[in-house]
């Protein structure tokens, strides 16, 4: 085992053990899972994915890496998602929250283990994310007790795995040509330091705890960037994320005027996008997202559901931007298709669909789990239809629309709107990357005029469906 990863493994083990010892005789009474059908779903679907993709590669050869490890990654993703359900039995009221510590430590430990397995790391982690996102979506549809913790763990695992995946691309594209293992070690180190930051301050006022966590995190990140990696842009991106996290945490916990802070929080998110992407591209966006983790302990230790949901939506926008980038990274190198672009009518159609889908997916809490699953299935069918008819550029528009929709959701929630966390959105976007190369070639068989007639026919039908949904919502009231 490489000695460089020993501190990260030690920190993740420490987090898991501390969470277990801190929660002795304090477990929440939570049925996991509540229904026998869900028990079957939690393992049958990842197993079907495993068998299918173990026999058939998920990506064509033009992506630049083979498909070795995709099925194994799916199995590990299903395992970690199931372990996440059991971590939700741990209490969330104490500081630092054991449930939060365990749900952060588990993905960290499993992804470190993934580095040592004899498989291609990017494709392995992508399989991990597919199964993990599916498990968390199914559990969030049936478990209403801890939806915010589920969304939190899903976002953290996604950002960590995407940061490692982008490390593969950056190790080849970097002008500095850093050693390959450093690109992998940096996001793991960030997560380990974030985990240790939970213990930076166990007592004191909110302001003192916030200041101590920020200084603790920035000190370690500067030492890591300057003395070990010898590359200060790492520090600039991580410090931008941590300072943004500190400001957002302060606003959420101290400010009463929700309408006034909504614009400030959204502008901070867009500024973080701009700085991190300018310095280290999508890899920097993932690192900035991981730098927000230390402040979650301060938010999740408070009895403030709105602050928890806002922080999750903040992370969701960062994760969707990173997924959008990996989609573009994969399909911009395809030799047999045009480079994805927005200079067409079809991306605009996809963009509108992406925004509408992400605004519809956060269904009201009153809806039954079966209705949530049906609406999620309908959104998957809509995506498949658009890509099969309008091709690759429609898929690009849907990804861009999902990013815009996530920012709109954050803004609306801060303005007082109530809705559930859109846990299905992440699984839909990850699955869309797999479905696009299978569905987009079908659009080449249709003439442009036929696509225009299909659009004219589907628009009134879509308006009618929206009208029926609106009437059903009024009857429920």
C-alpha positions in Angstrom: 0.0 0.0 0.0 1.2 3.5 -0.9 2.3 5.3 2.3 0.8 8.5 1.0 -2.7 7.2 1.5 -2.2 6.0 5.1 -3.3 9.3 6.7 -6.4 9.5 4.6 -7.4 5.9 5.5 -6.6 6.6 9.2 -8.8 9.7 9.2 -11.7 7.9 7.6 -11.4 5.0 10.0 -11.3 7.5 12.9 -14.5 9.1 11.7 -16.4 5.8 11.4 -15.2 4.6 14.8 -16.0 7.9 16.5 -19.5 7.9 15.0 -20.1 4.4 16.3 -18.8 5.1 19.8 -20.6 8.5 20.0 -23.9 6.9 19.1 -24.0 4.0 21.6 -27.5 3.5 22.9 -28.6 6.6 21.0 -29.7 5.2 17.7 -32.8 6.7 16.1 -35.7 4.3 15.7 -35.7 4.1 12.0 -36.9 1.2 9.9 -34.3 0.5 7.2 -35.8 -0.1 4.8 -39.4 0.0 5.7 -40.8 -2.3 2.9 -39.8 -5.7 1.6 -40.2 -4.4 -1.9 -37.5 -1.7 -1.3 -35.2 -4.3 0.1 -35.4 -6.2 -3.2 -35.0 -3.0 -5.2 -31.9 -1.9 -3.3 -29.9 -4.9 -4.5 -31.7 -6.3 -7.5 -31.3 -3.2 -9.7 -27.5 -2.7 -9.0 -27.1 -6.5 -9.6 -28.8 -6.2 -13.0 -26.6 -3.2 -13.8 -23.6 -5.2 -12.8 -24.5 -8.3 -15.0 -25.4 -6.1 -18.0 -22.3 -3.9 -18.0 -20.0 -6.6 -16.9 -20.8 -8.4 -20.2 -21.2 -5.3 -22.4 -19.0 -2.1 -22.2 -21.0 1.0 -21.3 -19.0 3.4 -23.5 -17.6 3.0 -27.0 -13.8 2.8 -27.4 -13.5 6.4 -28.5 -13.8 7.7 -25.0 -10.1 7.1 -24.4 -10.4 4.5 -21.6 -11.7 1.0 -21.4 -14.8 -0.2 -19.4 -12.9 -2.4 -16.9 -14.3 -2.1 -13.4 -17.7 -0.6 -14.2 -19.7 -3.5 -12.9 -17.5 -3.8 -9.8 -18.0 -0.1 -9.2 -21.8 -0.6 -9.3 -21.6 -3.3 -6.7 -19.5 -1.1 -4.4 -21.9 1.8 -5.0 -24.8 -0.3 -4.0 -23.0 -1.5 -0.8 -22.1 2.1 0.2 -25.6 3.3 -0.4 -27.0 0.5 1.8 -24.4 1.4 4.5 -25.6 5.0 4.3 -29.1 3.9 5.3 -27.7 2.3 8.4 -25.6 5.4 9.2 -28.9 7.4 9.3 -29.7 5.5 12.5 -27.1 7.6 14.3 -28.2 10.8 16.0 -27.8 14.1 14.2 -28.4 16.5 17.1 -25.1 16.3 18.9 -21.9 18.0 17.7 -20.2 16.8 15.7 -23.1 14.8 14.2 -22.3 11.1 14.2 -24.6 10.5 11.2 -22.8 13.2 9.2 -19.4 11.8 10.2 -20.2 8.3 9.2 -21.8 9.3 5.9 -18.7 11.3 5.0 -16.2 8.7 6.1 -17.8 5.8 4.3 -17.5 7.2 0.7 -14.0 8.4 1.6 -12.8 5.0 2.7 -14.4 3.1 -0.2 -13.0 5.4 -2.8 -9.5 5.2 -1.3 -9.9 1.4 -1.5 -11.0 1.8 -5.2 -7.7 3.4 -6.0 -5.8 0.2 -5.2 -8.1 -2.1 -7.1 -6.8 -3.3 -10.5 -9.4 -1.4 -12.6 -9.5 1.9 -14.5 -10.3 4.5 -11.9 -12.6 6.9 -13.9 -14.9 4.1 -15.2 -14.9 2.4 -11.8 -16.0 5.5 -10.0 -18.6 6.2 -12.6 -20.2 2.8 -11.9 -19.9 3.6 -8.2 -21.9 6.9 -8.7 -24.6 5.3 -10.8 -25.5 2.7 -8.1 -24.9 5.0 -5.2 -27.2 7.7 -6.7 -29.9 5.0 -7.5 -29.8 3.7 -3.9 -30.1 7.1 -2.3 -32.9 8.0 -4.7 -34.9 4.9 -3.8 -34.3 5.4 -0.1 -35.2 9.1 -0.2 -38.5 8.2 -1.9 -39.4 5.8 0.9 -37.7 7.3 4.0 -39.1 10.6 5.1 -37.2 10.9 8.4 -33.8 12.0 7.2 -34.0 13.3 3.6 -31.4 16.1 4.1 -28.7 13.6 5.4 -29.3 11.4 2.3 -28.9 14.4 0.0 -25.8 15.5 1.8 -24.0 12.1 1.6 -25.0 11.8 -2.1 -23.5 15.2 -2.9 -20.3 14.6 -1.0 -19.7 11.2 -2.7 -20.5 12.7 -6.1 -18.0 15.6 -5.7 -15.3 13.3 -4.3 -15.6 10.7 -7.1 -15.9 13.4 -9.9 -12.8 15.2 -8.5 -10.8 11.9 -8.8 -12.2 11.3 -12.3 -11.3 14.7 -13.5 -7.8 14.1 -12.0 -7.3 11.6 -14.8 -8.0 14.2 -17.5 -6.0 16.9 -15.7 -3.0 14.7 -15.2 -2.8 14.5 -19.0 -3.8 18.1 -19.8 -1.8 19.9 -17.1 1.0 22.2 -18.2 2.8 21.6 -14.9 2.7 17.8 -15.5 2.4 16.9 -11.8 2.9 13.3 -10.7 -0.3 11.3 -11.5 -1.0 10.3 -7.9 -1.0 13.9 -6.7 -4.2 14.6 -8.7 -5.9 11.7 -6.9 -4.4 12.5 -3.5 -5.6 16.1 -3.4 -9.4 15.6 -3.3 -8.9 12.7 -0.8 -6.7 15.0 1.4 -9.3 17.7 1.2 -12.0 15.4 2.4 -9.8 14.1 5.2 -9.0 17.6 6.4 -12.7 18.5 6.2 -13.5 15.5 8.3 -11.0 16.6 10.9 -12.4 20.1 10.8 -15.6 18.7 12.4 -13.5 18.5 15.6 -11.9 22.0 15.3 -14.3 23.4 17.8 -16.7 21.4 20.0 -17.8 24.3 22.2 -18.4 28.1 22.0 -20.6 30.4 20.1 -21.5 30.0 16.4 -19.1 32.8 15.4 -16.1 31.4 17.3 -16.8 27.9 16.0 -17.1 29.2 12.4 -13.9 31.2 12.7 -11.9 28.2 14.2 -13.1 25.8 11.5 -12.2 28.3 8.7 -8.7 29.0 10.1 -8.1 25.2 10.8 -9.1 24.3 7.2 -7.2 27.2 5.5 -4.0 26.5 7.5 -3.9 22.8 6.5 -4.8 23.6 2.9 -2.0 26.2 2.6 0.5 23.7 4.1 -0.6 21.0 1.7 -0.5 23.2 -1.4 2.7 25.1 -0.7 4.9 22.5 1.0 3.7 19.2 -0.5 2.1 20.0 -4.0 4.2 23.2 -4.6 1.2 24.6 -6.6 -0.7 27.5 -5.0 -3.7 27.5 -7.4 -4.9 24.5 -5.3 -4.9 26.8 -2.2 -6.7 29.6 -4.1 -9.5 27.4 -5.2 -9.9 25.6 -1.9 -9.8 28.9 0.1 -12.4 30.4 -2.2 -14.6 27.4 -1.4 -14.0 27.6 2.3 -14.5 31.4 2.5 -17.7 31.1 0.5 -18.9 28.3 2.8 -18.2 30.4 5.9 -20.2 33.4 4.5 -23.1 31.2 3.5 -23.1 29.4 6.9 -23.1 32.8 8.7 -26.0 34.1 6.5 -28.1 31.0 6.9 -27.7 30.7 10.7 -27.8 34.4 11.7 -29.9 36.3 9.1 -33.6 36.4 9.5 -34.5 38.2 6.2 -34.6 35.3 3.8 -35.6 37.3 0.8 -32.6 39.6 1.2 -30.0 36.8 1.5 -31.4 34.8 -1.5 -29.7 37.0 -4.1 -26.4 37.2 -2.1 -26.2 33.4 -1.8 -26.9 32.8 -5.5 -24.3 35.5 -6.4 -21.7 33.8 -4.1 -22.4 30.5 -5.9 -21.9 32.0 -9.3 -18.7 33.7 -8.2 -17.4 30.4 -6.8 -18.2 28.8 -10.2 -16.3 31.5 -12.0 -13.1 31.5 -9.8 -12.7 27.8 -9.5 -13.4 27.0 -13.2 -11.0 29.8 -14.3 -8.1 28.4 -12.2 -8.5 24.6 -12.5 -11.5 24.0 -14.8 -14.0 21.4 -13.6 -11.4 19.8 -11.3 -11.3 23.1 -9.4 -15.2 23.2 -9.2 -15.1 19.8 -7.5 -12.3 20.9 -5.1 -14.3 24.1 -4.2 -17.3 21.9 -3.5 -15.3 19.6 -1.2 -14.0 22.7 0.6 -17.6 23.4 1.7 -17.8 20.2 3.7 -16.3 21.5 7.0 -19.1 24.0 7.5 -21.8 21.3 7.2 -21.1 20.2 10.9 -22.0 23.7 12.0 -25.3 23.7 10.0 -26.3 20.1 10.6 -25.7 20.5 14.4 -28.4 23.2 14.5 -32.1 22.4 14.4 -32.7 24.4 11.2 -34.1 22.3 8.4 -34.1 25.2 6.0 -30.4 25.8 6.4 -29.7 22.1 5.8 -31.8 22.0 2.7 -30.2 25.3 1.4 -26.7 23.9 1.9 -27.6 20.7 0.0 -29.0 22.7 -2.9 -25.8 24.8 -2.9 -23.8 21.6 -3.3 -26.3 20.2 -5.8 -25.6 23.1 -8.3 -21.8 22.5 -8.0 -22.3 18.7 -8.6 -24.5 19.3 -11.6 -21.9 21.7 -13.2 -19.3 19.0 -12.7 -21.5 16.3 -14.3 -22.2 18.7 -17.2 -18.5 19.1 -17.7 -17.7 15.4 -17.7 -20.5 14.9 -20.3 -18.9 17.5 -22.5 -15.5 16.1 -21.9 -16.6 12.6 -23.1 -18.6 13.6 -26.2 -16.4 16.4 -27.5 -13.8 13.8 -28.3 -16.1 11.5 -30.2 -14.8 11.1 -33.8 -18.1 10.1 -35.4 -20.4 12.9 -34.0 -20.3 16.7 -34.2 -18.9 18.6 -31.2 -21.7 19.4 -28.8 -22.8 23.0 -29.2 -25.6 25.4 -28.3 -25.8 27.0 -31.8 -29.1 25.3 -32.8 -32.8 25.2 -32.0 -32.5 21.7 -30.5 -30.2 22.7 -27.6 -32.7 25.5 -26.7 -35.5 22.9 -26.7 -33.4 20.7 -24.5 -32.5 23.6 -22.2 -36.2 24.4 -21.6 -36.9 20.7 -20.9 -34.0 20.5 -18.5 -35.2 23.5 -16.5 -38.8 22.2 -16.4 -37.7 18.7 -15.4 -35.6 19.9 -12.5 -38.4 22.2 -11.3 -40.9 19.3 -11.4 -38.8 16.6 -9.8 -38.8 18.2 -6.3 -42.3 17.0 -5.7 -44.2 18.0 -2.6 -43.6 16.1 0.6 -47.3 15.0 0.6 -46.9 12.8 -2.5 -46.7 9.1 -2.1 -43.5 7.2 -2.9 -45.3 5.5 -5.8 -46.2 8.9 -7.3 -42.6 10.0 -6.9 -41.3 7.0 -8.7 -43.8 7.4 -11.5 -43.0 11.0 -12.1 -39.3 10.2 -12.1 -39.9 7.4 -14.6 -41.8 9.9 -16.8 -38.9 12.3 -16.7 -36.5 9.6 -17.8 -38.9 8.8 -20.7 -39.0 12.5 -21.7 -35.2 12.7 -21.8 -35.0 9.5 -23.9 -37.6 10.8 -26.3 -35.8 14.1 -26.8 -32.4 12.7 -27.4 -33.6 10.0 -29.7 -35.5 12.6 -31.8 -33.2 15.6 -31.7 -29.8 14.1 -31.1 -26.7 15.0 -29.1 -27.3 18.8 -28.9 -30.7 18.2 -27.3 -28.8 16.3 -24.6 -26.4 19.2 -24.1 -29.3 21.5 -23.7 -30.9 19.3 -21.0 -27.7 19.2 -19.0 -27.4 23.0 -19.2 -31.1 23.4 -18.3 -30.5 21.1 -15.3 -27.7 23.4 -14.1 -29.9 26.5 -14.5 -32.8 24.8 -12.8 -30.7 23.9 -9.8 -29.8 27.6 -9.4 -33.4 28.6 -9.7 -34.4 26.0 -7.1 -31.8 27.4 -4.7 -33.2 30.9 -5.3 -36.8 29.9 -4.9 -36.2 27.9 -1.7 -34.5 30.9 -0.2 -37.5 33.0 -1.1 -39.8 30.8 0.9 -40.9 28.0 -1.5 -41.2 24.5 0.0 -40.2 21.3 -1.9 -38.4 18.0 -1.5 -34.7 17.6 -2.3 -34.4 16.5 -6.0 -32.4 13.3 -5.3 -33.5 11.8 -8.6 -31.9 14.6 -10.6 -28.3 13.3 -10.0 -29.2 9.7 -11.0 -31.0 11.0 -14.1 -28.0 13.0 -15.3 -25.5 10.2 -14.7 -27.8 7.8 -16.5 -28.1 10.3 -19.3 -24.4 10.1 -20.0 -24.9 6.3 -20.6 -28.0 6.7 -22.6 -26.9 9.5 -24.9 -24.5 7.4 -27.1 -27.2 4.8 -27.5 -30.1 7.2 -28.3 -28.5 10.1 -30.2 -27.6 8.0 -33.4 -31.4 7.4 -33.9 -31.9 11.1 -34.7 -29.8 10.8 -37.8 -32.5 8.7 -39.4 -35.1 11.5 -39.2 -35.2 14.4 -41.5 -35.2 17.9 -40.1 -38.7 18.7 -41.3 -40.0 15.6 -39.6 -38.5 16.7 -36.3 -40.2 20.0 -36.8 -43.6 18.3 -37.2 -43.0 16.1 -34.2 -42.2 19.2 -32.1 -45.4 20.9 -33.2 -47.4 17.8 -32.1 -45.7 17.3 -28.8 -45.9 20.9 -27.6 -49.7 20.9 -27.2 -49.6 17.5 -25.6 -47.0 18.7 -23.1 -49.2 21.7 -22.3 -52.2 19.4 -21.7 -50.2 17.2 -19.3 -49.0 20.3 -17.4 -52.6 21.4 -17.2 -53.7 18.0 -15.8 -50.9 18.1 -13.2 -51.9 21.6 -12.1 -55.6 20.5 -11.8 -54.5 17.5 -9.7 -52.5 19.7 -7.4 -55.5 22.0 -6.9 -57.8 19.1 -6.1 -55.2 17.9 -3.5 -55.5 21.2 -1.8 
